[in-house]
Amino acid sequence: MSRRYRVRDGIIIRRNALPNGDIVATILGEKGKWHGIARKGKIPGGNLGRLSLFHDVTIQYYRRGEEALALITQVQLNGALSRLSQPDVYPYAHILAELADALSVEVEPGGQIYDYLASGLRGLNQHRDTELVALAYAWKLTAQAGLAPQVATCTHCKTTSQLAFFDIAGGGLGCQQCRVGLPLLERQAAEVQQLVRGSVRTTLDMRLPDRALHWRILHRYLAYHVRPLKSLINLSSLTETYKGEASRV
């Protein structure tokens, strides 16, 4: 059976090293998400490090028949964002990559998941407030997949006033009359609206003092409507928040 070589660009969003030294990578690009395997020592130069997480790469590969994994034969590194490997930045990059992976399962090629992931990773590499960048882009990625919460009106009675609860199961903000979900201050409800619906530029000008609350909302919302993200579960701010706290949402 003939080998059909192809070339595609993308960002490494998942990377698994097998016991034999092979690397299985998941790549997200403008044409969609795909999976490939790089055999140990088979890439020219032997540099499997080019397949590190968050790298922007051009990959040559081929498939035999209906094989699920493409065989990666060449990797060209187009760009590496060096700050993403720092201990205080890496967890946030991992959140965005894992979320993009979860959301792109059913996304058609040409969607904006890739664009927002690339923009979010660049933001983490450049902006001084990496935590706020991660929160902003996590909600933007969710919105691009059509899964954003309803924050303009109450999810139950549709009123636009006195929004003071976040209803995880209901999928958005609730009002003082319906009283379903996690109670919020008026300021906190406005922050949720900005994170979900506001522009990234405006969002990055926010102070956002109650960040543990916003991580908890994001974590539980994604766990219910998408899937639990290991990177979010392991986030230190969530870990501290959950110590001695019973689930209330």
Secondary structure, 3 states (H helix, E strand, C coil): CCCEEEEEEEEEEEEEECCCCCEEEEEEECCEEEEEEECCCCCCCCCHHHHCCCCEEEEEEEECCCCCCEEEEEEEEEECCHHHHCCCCHHHHHHHHHHHHHHCCCCCCCCCHHHHHHHHHHHHHHCCCHHHHHHHHHHHHHHHCCCCCECCCCCCCCCCCCEEEEECCCCEEEECCCCCCEECCHHHHHHHHHHHHCCHHHHCCCCCCCHHHHHHHHHHHHHHHCCCCHHHHCCHHHHHHHCCCCCCC
